[in-house]
Amino acid sequence: MPYQLCCRGTPRRTLLSLAITSLLPGFAHADQPLDLGRQDVVATTPLPGIDLPKDQVPANIRTLDDNALRELGGQSLAEKLQRGLPSVTVNETQGNPYQADLNYRGFSASPLLGTPQGLSVFLDGVRVNEAFGDVVHWDLIPNTAIANMALVPGSNPLYGLNTLGGALALQTKRGDTHPGGSAELYGGSFGRQGGSVEHGGRHEEFSWYLAAEGMDEDGWRDHSPSEVRQLFGKFAWTTETTDLALTLAHADNDLIGNGLIPESMHDQRRKAIFTYPDQTENRSHLMALSASHWLNDSDRLSGTVYLRRTRTATLNGDGNDEYEDEYEEWEDGGFIGAGPESGVLNRTRTAQRAYGLALQWSRYVGAHQFAFGLAHDNTRASFQQSEQGGALTDARGIVANEDEEQANSLLGRTRTSSLYATDTWSLSNTLQLTGSLRYNRTRVINTDRMGDALNGDFTYRKLNPALGFAWQLRPALTVYGGFSQGNRAPTPIELGCADPENPCSLPNAMAADPFLEQVVTRSLEFGLRGELAGDIRWNATAFRSMNHDDLLFVGTGGSKGYFTNFGRTRRQGIELGLAGEQGPFDWRVDYTYLHATFRSTACILAENNSTEGEGGCPDDEIRIARGDYLPGLPKHHLKLGLDWNLNERLRVGTSILAYSAQYVRGNENNRHQPNEEFEGRGKLPGYAVVNLTADYRLARGWTLFGRLDNLFDKRYATGGALAENPFVGVGNAFETDPDEWRHEQFIAPGAPRAGWLGVRYRWDAL
């Protein structure tokens, strides 16, 4: 896995990692580059290879281990990363911690179809972006089993498809690196209660690690209960030269996330929702076998084979997108009956199967560290969608009045083959140059099982390069920089929903599929990092990424929209970080300035924007101009963290997350203004949230822990959209006359103040 933290205790042929380090005198002598105290060793290739000190990697890689992830608090992995890493923001679009949109430097990893995906995510070297839409289901990642993670910036081609703005590489625990076990239980706000148990051990050459985790909650909004169930196991066999590891993972989850709500309704009642239900049931199985073998002190062979299955079923209660047209027809006498149905139940079932293999040869010779590899991934996604008309209730639920009708049945197959090579050349003890190449060939085949409108066969090819350097100017000062390129091929859902004349109700109806171009991103990064007196570490990084033929989901009203290529978009900015330990205090400060803009001009559908029809665009469309800011992304991020170890038993931690204002979706031209017809500013104010954590270590392995989120009960929103609100009658009742509906700003409200208490017990290896 590229840039993955190596676990101490993992065998290396004649401890080669230490041998490499010993060749760099600076790690032992003051007149050469020295170890700054936190020189994590990372692997620089997709599979286990020859390792590098992190300070020799030409990028601002950020890493967290299992202890840091636990102390950060947060329910899901996305929440933990938001608190612990710079340039990471979260849009709580669904209002569920396991369904968050995670953004890094303006690129997203999200479980929601329609979100432009730009980050790749790997678990033990297996890609977990789903084939159907490159989405990431955070609830399927085994939180308890994560040993460490690395967030790699830029368009590093070694990570393959969808690595436009970065990659998240997760490595799980093993029995030889995490012996012993623990069990914990917790409970508190929102009716949330849960627990986990884990155990690892080793006997001679064999090791094992097992983990289980569960969570139930009522949710903090109306009609929002959720259940999470995760199982994980890893079994390894290790000798001096060979390592075999079998990974097994299973998840069975039922999530409710009731999405955006009109500001007017939220102002009346914080827990209110728009329509319901909004249910997602995820079930997954993963089996992966990895192996590595040292042929000699310089050559290593590595490989991975995997099989992954996921099943997703959704049930969404929505307003009827055809209501306005049907109501007009009914008024004119062309519609027989009491009137059109006001609601609809949308159901989808998606069954996905992914399997693949990867092989790699790594070689250390002289001043070079080479790696050559190949990979093949094959995915099959079966998608079915049905609709059932019904009536909206006073509580904005749906009562079905009609029979369920099959709307779509699509089979999407994706095959990707890749070749890659990389070399790290140590020009001197202080200067390393790294170059990489990866060739990707992707074929996407869509088969319409209800006709032929969705049939399509598309092939995408791309050769992506990367070149970077790391130069230790002084013992405590390193300068680094580089260029990288990555690509993303359109997925079956995007190709099946690309016709503006036939918009889709995601993840629902699809129409004929026009060709979409692949997205190509070129990134530049330049920075400095080092250490000041008193063990204070700092970094300063400038970055810039340009997307060509970016894929956007354009909303057309209600829940409908379509995918389209959009010229160019750019994300650029700076990162500044400072961290240290003084006495009982561990602290960190991170600031990010992000300037994310459209770099092309076009007209897109946005009927709820006050400027629709202006700028030479047709009615219901707005003109995006070069320089308009991308929605959903605040320009300024400030994160403060402080851990206070009062004594050997008690630790108290706090984190402050502060973000500036952001535009909402539907206001891509940044020019929406409220008036008599259109409400909302088209922009959300900035906010700051304070979170607390604490743990108290009792005797004999027992620990009490607690967590308090949103200490000051701040009311804020993490995202939003311009949309139409039909619930404008007395008591927010449904208004039957569409002419009375209001164009409003919808928001994704942040959770109120909440706290949890728990107990943890740890035991040593048997």
C-alpha positions in Angstrom: 0.0 0.0 0.0 1.6 3.3 -1.0 3.0 5.4 1.8 1.7 3.1 4.5 3.2 3.3 8.0 5.3 0.2 8.6 4.5 -1.6 11.8 7.4 -2.2 14.2 8.0 -5.9 14.6 7.2 -6.7 10.9 10.1 -8.9 9.8 12.5 -7.6 7.2 15.1 -9.6 5.5 18.2 -9.0 7.7 16.4 -5.9 9.0 16.9 -4.2 5.7 15.1 -1.0 6.9 17.7 -0.5 9.6 20.5 -1.2 7.1 19.2 1.5 4.8 19.0 3.9 7.7 22.5 3.1 8.7 23.7 4.1 5.2 22.5 7.7 6.0 25.1 9.0 8.5 22.8 12.0 9.2 20.7 9.8 11.4 23.6 9.3 13.8 25.7 12.5 13.5 24.8 16.1 14.2 26.6 17.4 11.1 24.2 15.4 8.8 20.4 15.3 8.6 19.2 13.9 11.9 16.2 12.0 13.1 13.7 14.7 14.2 12.2 12.4 16.8 9.2 11.3 14.7 10.8 9.6 11.7 8.1 7.2 10.8 9.1 4.6 8.2 6.7 4.4 5.2 6.3 2.1 2.3 6.3 3.9 -1.0 4.7 1.4 -3.3 1.2 -0.2 -3.6 2.5 -3.5 -2.1 5.1 -4.1 0.6 8.5 -3.1 -0.7 11.6 -1.3 0.5 10.8 1.4 3.0 11.8 5.1 3.4 11.9 7.4 6.3 8.8 9.6 5.9 11.0 12.7 5.8 12.5 11.5 2.5 9.1 11.4 0.8 8.3 14.4 -1.5 4.9 15.2 0.0 3.3 16.4 3.2 2.1 13.0 4.3 0.1 12.9 7.5 -0.2 9.8 9.6 -2.1 8.6 12.7 -1.8 5.4 14.7 -4.5 3.6 16.6 -3.8 5.4 19.9 -4.1 8.8 18.2 -7.3 7.8 16.5 -8.9 6.6 19.8 -7.9 9.8 21.7 -9.3 12.1 19.0 -12.9 10.9 19.7 -15.4 10.9 16.9 -17.8 8.1 16.1 -16.8 7.3 12.6 -13.5 7.3 10.8 -14.5 10.4 8.9 -15.1 12.3 12.2 -11.7 11.2 13.5 -9.9 12.4 10.4 -11.7 15.7 10.5 -10.4 16.3 14.1 -6.9 15.0 13.6 -5.7 16.1 10.1 -5.3 19.4 8.4 -7.2 20.4 5.3 -10.0 17.9 6.1 -13.6 19.1 6.4 -16.8 17.2 6.7 -20.3 17.9 5.2 -22.9 16.2 7.3 -25.3 16.0 4.3 -27.2 13.0 5.7 -27.0 13.9 9.3 -25.5 10.5 10.2 -21.8 10.2 11.4 -21.3 7.2 9.2 -22.6 8.9 6.0 -20.4 12.1 6.0 -18.8 13.7 3.0 -15.1 13.9 3.7 -13.2 16.7 1.9 -9.5 17.0 1.7 -8.0 20.0 -0.1 -11.3 20.3 -1.9 -11.6 16.7 -3.1 -14.2 14.3 -1.7 -14.8 10.8 -0.5 -18.4 10.3 0.2 -21.1 7.5 0.4 -23.5 9.7 -1.6 -24.0 9.2 -5.3 -23.8 12.6 -6.9 -20.9 13.8 -4.9 -17.8 14.4 -7.1 -15.4 11.7 -5.9 -11.7 12.6 -5.9 -10.1 10.5 -3.1 -9.1 6.8 -3.2 -9.4 4.8 0.0 -7.5 1.5 0.6 -7.8 -1.1 3.4 -4.8 -3.4 3.6 -4.0 -2.6 0.0 -7.6 -3.3 -1.2 -9.5 -0.4 -2.8 -12.8 0.2 -1.0 -14.3 2.8 -3.3 -17.4 1.1 -4.7 -17.4 0.3 -8.4 -20.8 1.7 -9.1 -20.0 5.3 -8.3 -16.6 5.4 -6.6 -18.4 6.1 -3.3 -16.9 5.2 0.1 -19.1 3.6 2.8 -17.5 4.6 6.1 -19.6 2.2 8.0 -18.0 -0.8 6.2 -14.5 0.1 7.5 -13.6 -1.8 10.7 -12.7 1.1 13.1 -11.5 -1.0 16.0 -9.1 -2.9 13.7 -7.2 0.1 12.2 -3.6 0.1 13.3 -2.5 3.2 11.4 -3.4 5.3 8.5 -1.6 7.7 6.0 -3.2 10.5 4.1 -1.2 11.1 1.0 -1.7 14.4 -0.9 -1.8 15.0 -4.6 -2.5 12.9 -7.7 0.0 10.1 -6.9 -0.4 7.7 -9.8 0.8 4.7 -7.7 -2.7 4.6 -6.1 -4.5 4.1 -9.4 -7.9 5.5 -10.4 -9.7 8.2 -8.5 -6.6 9.5 -6.9 -7.2 13.1 -8.0 -6.6 15.0 -4.7 -5.2 12.3 -2.5 -5.4 8.8 -1.1 -6.2 7.4 2.3 -4.2 4.2 3.1 -5.5 2.2 6.1 -3.5 -0.7 7.6 -5.2 -3.1 10.1 -3.8 -4.7 13.2 -2.0 -8.0 13.4 -1.5 -10.3 16.3 2.3 -10.0 16.2 2.2 -6.2 16.3 -0.9 -5.8 18.6 -0.8 -8.6 21.1 -3.3 -8.8 24.0 -6.8 -7.5 23.9 -9.4 -5.0 25.1 -13.1 -4.7 25.5 -15.1 -1.5 26.0 -18.7 -0.4 26.5 -20.1 3.1 26.2 -23.4 5.0 26.1 -24.9 8.4 26.3 -26.7 11.0 24.1 -29.0 10.3 21.2 -29.7 6.9 22.7 -26.3 5.8 21.4 -24.8 2.7 23.0 -22.1 0.5 21.7 -19.0 -1.6 22.4 -16.1 -3.5 20.9 -13.8 -6.3 21.7 -10.4 -7.2 20.2 -7.7 -9.8 20.8 -4.4 -10.5 19.2 -1.7 -13.1 19.8 1.2 -15.1 18.4 2.4 -18.6 18.7 5.8 -19.3 17.0 5.3 -18.4 13.4 1.5 -18.0 13.5 -0.3 -14.9 14.6 -4.0 -13.9 14.8 -6.1 -10.8 15.5 -9.9 -10.7 15.9 -12.2 -7.8 16.5 -15.9 -7.1 16.7 -17.7 -3.7 17.1 -21.4 -2.7 17.4 -23.4 0.5 17.8 -27.1 1.3 18.2 -28.6 4.8 18.4 -31.9 6.6 18.0 -30.2 9.5 16.3 -30.5 13.2 17.2 -33.1 14.0 14.5 -36.6 12.6 14.1 -37.0 9.1 12.7 -33.2 8.5 12.6 -32.2 5.2 14.3 -29.1 3.4 13.1 -27.3 0.1 13.7 -23.7 -0.8 12.9 -22.2 -4.3 13.2 -18.6 -5.1 12.2 -16.4 -8.2 12.4 -12.8 -8.5 11.5 -10.1 -11.1 11.5 -6.5 -11.4 10.3 -4.3 -14.5 10.4 -0.6 -14.4 9.5 2.3 -16.8 9.1 5.7 -15.2 9.3 9.3 -16.4 8.9 12.6 -14.6 8.4 12.0 -14.2 4.7 8.3 -14.8 4.1 5.0 -13.3 5.3 1.5 -14.6 4.5 -1.6 -12.8 5.8 -5.3 -13.6 5.4 -7.7 -10.7 6.0 -11.5 -11.3 6.6 -14.0 -8.6 7.2 -17.8 -8.5 7.5 -20.3 -5.7 8.1 -24.1 -5.6 8.4 -25.4 -2.1 9.0 -28.7 -0.2 8.9 -28.3 3.5 8.6 -30.9 6.3 8.7 -29.8 9.7 7.5 -32.6 12.2 6.7 -30.6 14.7 4.7 -31.1 18.4 4.2 -33.9 20.5 5.7 -35.3 24.0 4.8 -33.8 26.7 7.0 -37.3 27.9 8.0 -38.2 24.4 9.4 -34.9 24.1 11.2 -35.3 27.4 12.8 -38.7 26.2 14.2 -37.4 22.9 15.5 -33.7 21.7 15.5 -34.5 18.0 15.3 -37.0 18.3 12.4 -36.5 16.5 9.1 -37.8 17.1 5.6 -39.2 13.8 4.4 -38.6 10.2 5.5 -37.6 7.4 5.5 -34.1 7.7 4.2 -32.7 4.3 4.9 -29.5 2.6 3.7 -28.8 -1.0 4.5 -25.2 -2.1 3.8 -23.8 -5.6 3.9 -20.2 -6.4 2.9 -17.8 -9.3 2.9 -14.0 -9.0 2.3 -11.4 -11.7 1.9 -7.8 -10.8 1.0 -4.7 -12.8 0.9 -1.3 -11.0 0.8 2.2 -12.4 0.6 5.7 -11.2 0.5 9.0 -13.0 0.2 12.6 -11.8 0.3 14.6 -13.5 -2.5 17.8 -12.1 -1.0 18.9 -9.0 0.9 18.0 -6.7 -2.1 15.0 -8.3 -3.9 11.5 -8.7 -2.6 8.3 -10.2 -4.3 4.9 -9.1 -3.0 1.3 -9.9 -4.1 -2.3 -9.6 -3.1 -5.5 -11.3 -4.2 -8.9 -10.2 -3.0 -12.6 -10.8 -3.3 -15.1 -8.2 -2.0 -18.9 -8.3 -2.1 -21.3 -5.5 -1.0 -25.1 -5.3 -1.1 -26.8 -2.0 -0.6 -30.6 -1.5 -0.3 -32.1 2.0 0.0 -35.6 3.2 0.8 -36.2 6.9 0.3 -39.5 8.7 0.9 -39.4 11.8 -1.3 -41.8 14.3 -2.8 -43.1 13.4 -6.3 -40.8 15.1 -8.8 -43.6 14.8 -11.4 -46.2 16.5 -9.1 -46.1 19.9 -10.7 -46.7 18.6 -14.3 -49.4 16.2 -13.1 -51.1 18.9 -11.0 -51.3 21.2 -14.0 -52.7 18.4 -16.1 -55.2 17.6 -13.3 -56.4 21.2 -13.1 -56.9 21.3 -16.9 -59.1 18.2 -16.6 -56.7 15.8 -18.2 -56.0 13.9 -15.0 -58.8 11.7 -13.7 -59.1 11.2 -9.9 -58.6 13.2 -6.7 -55.3 14.6 -7.9 -51.7 13.5 -8.3 -49.8 11.6 -5.6 -47.7 14.0 -3.5 -45.0 11.5 -2.5 -43.1 8.5 -3.8 -41.2 5.6 -2.2 -37.9 5.0 -4.1 -36.3 1.7 -3.6 -32.9 0.5 -4.9 -30.9 -2.7 -4.6 -27.3 -2.8 -5.6 -25.2 -6.0 -5.5 -21.5 -5.5 -6.3 -18.7 -7.9 -6.6 -15.0 -6.9 -6.9 -12.0 -9.1 -7.3 -8.5 -8.6 -8.4 -4.8 -9.2 -7.9 -1.6 -7.2 -7.7 2.0 -8.3 -8.1 5.2 -6.3 -7.4 9.0 -6.8 -7.5 11.1 -4.4 -5.4 14.8 -4.1 -5.6 17.4 -2.1 -3.6 20.6 -1.6 -5.5 23.2 1.1 -4.9 21.6 4.5 -4.5 18.3 3.3 -6.1 15.1 1.7 -4.8 13.1 0.3 -7.7 9.7 -1.2 -7.8 7.7 -2.6 -10.7 4.2 -3.9 -10.5 1.0 -4.8 -12.2 -2.6 -4.9 -11.0 -6.0 -6.0 -12.4 -9.4 -5.3 -10.9 -12.7 -6.6 -12.1 -16.0 -5.4 -10.8 -19.6 -6.3 -11.5 -22.5 -4.1 -10.2 -26.2 -5.1 -10.5 -28.5 -2.2 -9.9 -32.3 -2.3 -9.7 -34.7 0.6 -8.9 -38.4 0.8 -8.3 -40.9 3.5 -7.5 -44.2 3.4 -5.6 -46.5 6.3 -5.5 -48.0 7.5 -2.2 -49.2 10.4 -0.1 -47.3 12.6 2.2 -48.4 12.4 5.8 -48.6 15.3 8.3 -45.2 14.1 9.7 -43.8 14.2 6.1 -43.6 10.4 5.8 -45.0 8.4 2.8 -48.0 6.1 2.8 -48.0 4.0 -0.4 -51.2 4.1 -2.4 -50.0 2.4 -5.6 -48.3 -0.8 -6.7 -44.5 -0.9 -6.8 -43.2 -0.4 -10.4 -39.8 -1.5 -11.7 -38.1 1.6 -13.2 -34.6 0.4 -14.1 -32.4 -2.6 -14.1 -28.8 -2.1 -15.0 -25.7 -4.3 -15.0 -22.4 -2.4 -15.0 -19.0 -4.1 -15.4 -15.7 -2.4 -15.0 -12.3 -3.9 -15.8 -9.1 -2.0 -15.0 -5.6 -3.2 -15.8 -2.5 -1.3 -14.7 1.3 -1.3 -14.9 3.5 0.9 -12.7 7.1 1.6 -11.9 8.8 3.8 -9.4 12.4 4.7 -8.4 13.8 6.6 -5.4 17.3 7.8 -6.2 19.5 9.0 -3.4 21.6 11.5 -5.1 23.4 12.1 -1.8 22.7 11.4 1.9 20.6 14.6 1.9 18.8 14.6 -1.5 16.3 12.0 -2.8 14.6 12.1 -6.2 11.5 10.0 -6.8 9.9 9.3 -10.1 6.9 7.1 -10.9 4.8 6.0 -13.9 1.5 4.2 -14.0 -0.6 3.1 -17.0 -4.3 2.5 -16.5 -6.7 0.9 -19.0 -10.4 0.9 -17.9 -13.3 -0.6 -19.7 -16.9 0.1 -18.6 -19.7 -1.9 -20.0 -23.4 -1.1 -19.2 -26.1 -3.6 -20.0 -29.8 -2.4 -19.8 -31.9 -5.4 -18.6 -35.2 -3.6 -19.4 -34.3 -2.5 -23.0 -31.3 -1.0 -24.7 -31.4 2.7 -23.8 -28.6 2.3 -21.2 -26.4 0.0 -23.2 -22.8 1.2 -23.6 -19.2 0.1 -24.0 -16.5 2.7 -23.1 -12.7 2.4 -22.8 -10.4 4.8 -21.1 -6.6 4.8 -21.2 -4.1 7.1 -19.4 -0.3 7.2 -18.6 0.2 9.1 -15.4 3.7 10.4 -14.3 5.0 11.8 -11.0 8.3 13.4 -10.1 9.4 14.8 -6.7 12.3 15.5 -4.5 13.1 15.8 -0.8 16.2 17.8 0.2 17.5 18.0 3.8 19.1 21.5 3.7 20.0 21.3 7.4 19.7 18.7 10.1 16.3 20.1 11.1 15.1 21.5 7.8 13.8 19.7 4.7 12.5 21.2 1.5 10.3 19.0 -0.8 8.2 19.4 -3.9 6.8 17.5 -6.9 4.4 17.1 -9.8 1.9 14.3 -10.1 -1.0 13.3 -12.4 -4.0 11.1 -11.8 -7.1 10.1 -13.6 -10.6 9.0 -12.9 -12.8 7.0 -15.4 -16.6 7.6 -15.3 -18.4 4.8 -13.4 -21.5 2.9 -14.6 -23.9 5.2 -12.6 -22.4 8.3 -14.1 -22.5 7.0 -17.7 -26.1 5.9 -17.1 -27.1 9.3 -15.9 -25.5 11.8 -18.2 -28.4 13.1 -20.3 -29.7 16.6 -19.2 -33.0 15.9 -21.1 -33.6 12.9 -18.9 -32.3 13.7 -15.4 -32.0 11.0 -12.8 -33.4 10.7 -9.3 -30.2 9.3 -7.6 -29.7 6.6 -6.9 -32.8 6.0 -8.9 -34.0 6.5 -12.5 -31.5 6.5 -15.3 -31.7 7.4 -19.0 -29.7 7.0 -22.2 -26.0 7.4 -21.5 -24.0 10.0 -23.5 -20.2 9.6 -23.5 -18.4 11.2 -20.6 -14.7 12.1 -20.7 -12.4 10.8 -18.0 -11.2 13.3 -15.4 -7.5 14.1 -15.4 -5.9 16.0 -12.5 -2.4 17.5 -12.4 -1.0 18.5 -9.1 1.9 20.6 -7.8 3.2 20.7 -4.2 6.1 22.5 -2.6 6.9 22.8 1.0 9.2 23.0 4.0 9.2 21.0 7.2 11.5 20.9 10.2 12.0 21.2 13.9 12.6 24.1 16.2 14.1 24.2 19.7 12.1 22.4 22.3 10.9 19.6 20.1 8.5 21.8 18.1 7.7 20.5 14.7 6.5 22.7 11.9 5.5 22.5 8.2 4.5 24.9 5.5 3.1 23.6 2.2 1.7 25.2 -1.0 -0.4 23.0 -3.3 -2.3 23.3 -6.6 -4.5 20.8 -8.4 -6.2 21.4 -11.8 -9.0 19.1 -12.9 -9.6 18.7 -16.6 -13.1 17.5 -17.7 -14.2 17.5 -14.1 -17.4 15.4 -13.4 -20.2 17.3 -11.7 -23.7 16.3 -10.7 -26.0 19.1 -11.7 -29.3 19.3 -9.8 -32.5 19.9 -11.8 -34.9 20.3 -9.0 -36.3 17.9 -6.4 -34.0 14.9 -6.1 -33.1 14.8 -9.8 -30.1 15.8 -11.8 -27.5 14.5 -14.2 -23.7 14.0 -14.5 -21.7 16.1 -16.9 -18.1 17.1 -17.7 -17.3 20.6 -16.8 -14.2 22.2 -18.4 -11.7 22.8 -15.6 -11.7 23.4 -11.9 -8.8 24.3 -9.6 -8.0 23.8 -6.0 -5.0 25.6 -4.6 -3.9 26.8 -1.2 -1.4 26.6 1.7 -1.1 24.5 4.8 0.7 25.6 7.9 1.3 23.4 10.9 2.9 23.5 14.3 3.0 20.8 17.0 5.0 20.0 20.1 5.3 18.5 23.6 6.0 20.7 26.6 5.9 19.0 29.9 2.5 17.4 30.4 1.1 19.1 27.3 0.8 17.8 23.7 -0.5 20.4 21.3 -1.0 21.1 17.6 -2.1 24.0 15.4 -3.1 23.6 11.8 -4.3 26.3 9.3 -5.4 25.8 5.7 -6.3 28.4 3.1 -8.2 26.8 0.2 -9.1 28.6 -3.0 -11.3 26.2 -5.0 -12.7 27.7 -8.2 -14.3 27.0 -11.6 -11.8 27.8 -14.3 -14.3 27.5 -17.2 -17.6 29.1 -18.1 -20.9 27.3 -18.8 -24.6 27.4 -18.2 -25.9 24.8 -15.8 -29.4 24.0 -14.4 -30.2 25.8 -11.1 -33.9 26.7 -11.1 -33.8 27.8 -7.4 -31.1 30.4 -7.9 -32.4 34.0 -8.1 -30.2 34.7 -11.1 -31.6 31.8 -13.2 -32.1 32.9 -16.8 -29.6 35.7 -16.7 -26.2 36.0 -18.4 -27.5 34.7 -21.7 -28.5 31.3 -20.2 -32.0 29.7 -20.8 -34.6 29.8 -18.1 -33.8 27.7 -15.0 -30.1 27.9 -15.8 -27.3 30.0 -14.3 -23.9 31.0 -15.8 -20.8 29.9 -14.0 -17.9 32.2 -14.7 -14.2 31.6 -14.4 -13.2 32.3 -10.8 -16.5 31.4 -9.2 -16.0 29.5 -6.0 -16.9 25.8 -5.6 -19.8 25.2 -3.2 -19.4 23.2 0.0 -15.8 24.2 0.7 -14.8 26.8 3.3 -11.8 29.0 2.4 -10.2 29.0 5.9 -9.7 26.1 8.3 -8.2 26.4 11.7 -7.7 23.4 14.0 -6.3 23.5 17.6 -5.6 20.5 19.6 -4.4 20.1 23.2 -3.8 17.0 25.4 -3.1 17.6 29.0 -1.6 14.6 30.9 -2.3 15.7 34.4 -0.6 12.7 35.9 0.1 9.1 34.9 -3.6 8.2 35.2 -5.6 11.2 33.9 -5.6 12.7 30.4 -7.9 15.5 29.2 -8.0 16.5 25.5 -9.7 19.3 23.6 -10.0 20.1 19.9 -11.3 23.3 18.3 -12.5 23.2 14.7 -13.1 26.5 13.0 -14.3 27.1 9.4 -15.1 30.1 7.4 -18.2 30.7 5.3 -19.1 28.5 2.3 -21.5 28.6 -0.7 -24.3 26.1 -1.0 -25.0 23.9 -4.0 -27.2 25.6 -6.5 -25.3 28.8 -6.0 -22.3 27.8 -8.1 -22.2 31.3 -9.7 -21.9 32.8 -6.1 -24.5 35.5 -7.2 -27.8 34.3 -5.6 -29.5 37.0 -3.6 -32.7 36.7 -1.5 -35.8 38.5 -2.8 -39.6 38.1 -2.7 -39.5 34.9 -4.8 -36.2 33.4 -3.6 -35.2 33.0 0.0 -31.8 32.3 1.6 -28.4 33.9 1.2 -26.9 31.1 -0.9 -24.1 31.0 1.6 -23.6 29.5 5.1 -21.8 31.4 7.9 -18.6 30.2 9.4 -18.5 28.4 12.7 -16.3 27.0 15.5 -17.0 23.8 17.5 -15.2 22.8 20.7 -14.9 19.1 21.6 -13.6 17.4 24.8 -12.2 13.9 25.6 -10.9 12.4 28.8 -9.7 9.1 30.1 -8.8 8.0 33.6 -6.7 4.8 34.0 -7.7 2.7 37.0 -5.8 -0.2 38.3 -5.4 -3.6 36.6 -6.1 -2.6 33.0 -9.4 -0.7 33.6 -10.0 2.8 32.1 -12.9 5.2 32.3 -13.3 7.5 29.3 -15.7 10.2 28.2 -16.4 12.4 25.3 -18.3 15.7 25.0 -19.0 17.1 21.5 -20.0 20.6 20.7 -19.3 21.9 24.2 -21.1 25.2 23.8 -24.1 23.7 21.8 -23.3 25.8 18.7 -26.0 25.9 16.0 -24.3 25.6 12.7 -24.5 24.0 9.3 -21.9 22.0 7.4 -23.4 22.2 4.0 -26.5 23.2 2.1 -28.4 23.6 -1.2 -30.9 25.8 -2.9 -34.2 23.9 -3.4 -38.0 24.1 -3.4 -40.0 23.6 -0.3 -43.6 22.4 -0.7 -44.4 22.3 3.0 -45.5 25.9 3.3 -49.1 25.3 4.7 -50.2 25.8 8.3 -47.9 23.8 10.6 -45.6 23.0 7.7 -48.3 21.0 5.9 -48.0 20.0 2.3 -49.3 22.8 -0.1 -51.2 21.2 -3.0 -50.8 24.2 -5.3 -47.2 24.3 -6.6 -47.5 28.0 -7.3 -47.4 28.5 -3.6 -44.2 26.5 -3.0 -41.1 28.5 -1.9 -37.6 28.6 -3.2 -35.5 28.2 -0.1 -32.1 27.4 1.3 -31.8 23.9 2.7 -29.0 23.1 5.2 -27.2 20.1 6.7 -27.4 21.0 10.4 -24.6 20.0 12.8 -25.4 17.9 15.8 -26.1 19.6 19.2 -24.1 19.2 22.3 -23.8 15.5 23.2 -21.8 13.4 25.7 -20.9 9.7 26.2 -19.2 7.8 29.0 -17.6 4.4 28.8 -15.3 1.8 30.4 -12.4 -0.1 28.8 -10.5 -3.2 30.0 -7.2 -4.2 28.6 -5.3 -7.5 29.1 -1.9 -8.6 28.0 -1.1 -11.4 25.5 -1.9 -14.9 26.8 
